[in-house]
Amino acid sequence: RYYILSDAAVSAAKFLELTRGHWSVESMHWVLDVVFKEDAARILDRRAAENFSLLRKTVLGMIKTAPPPKRRRSSTGMSLKRRRRHCGWRPEYMLEVVAASLPGFAAELEGSET
């Protein structure tokens, strides 16, 4: 095994950069597991697993950028897990989430309502 600390050439600044990079990836995996229960997924086909992973990451980004539902626009907001569930319960909120991540879609959506 190779440990970063065993390399004397690694400076403290470089070690900090490597550590923060590692924990940012771990943090994303933790969020995916909490919001989508990714660790419990039992997809056996490798390509299907990769496709679902990509979908989960895309949806997570969409949910993060979208504002919370109108009833919940307080300073505390709403957890990502609850926002995902809210998308399933309220189709109008799901459209808000999509519209927030695709600016052209928002204009098209507003034009179709008239």
Secondary structure, DSSP 8 states (H G I E B T S, - for coil): ---GGG-TT--HHHHHHHHHHHHHHHHHHHHHHHHH-GGG----SHHHHHHHHHHHHHHHHHHHHS---GGG-SSS---HHHHHHHHHH-HHHHHHHHHHH-HHHHHHHHHHH-
